[in-house]
Amino acid sequence: MIAYVDASVLLRLALGQPDALREWRDIHQGVSSALITVESLRTLDRLRIRANLTDPEVANGRATVLKMIASLEIVEITSPVLERAAQPMPTELGTLDAIHLATALLWKDSEDAELVMATHDRALAIAAQAHGLMAIGIDE
């Protein structure tokens, strides 16, 4: 399966959190926006303070996240991505999620490939489904 992967998926896996993506091992090609690095590392930094993560937990989490990101095809945030993200959407969606969705849709169109949205973010999953993408990682 080819999947667009967002930060919520990487972080649950890297931190060994419950309800991590069951289908992770089924993904043979992962794609994501360059946003994933900033989102993942900023979240880890916030968790260091909010969840009192220890230095070894943060270091291991960062190393795991960076290794996982290195396995993904990273799509840069270009003008066409931003233009697509700025267009009206069929569902309510924040800015960063709109950039993720726009990236996924443009990648799918350019590669002419089947793409699944892997996310634990309900709003992003619903928006992806509204655009015809199957979403995995959300509880039904």
Summary of the structure (lengths in Angstrom):
residues: 140
radius of gyration: 14.7
end to end distance: 20.5
largest distance: 44.0
contacts: 434
relative contact order: 0.20
helix: 56%
strand: 13%
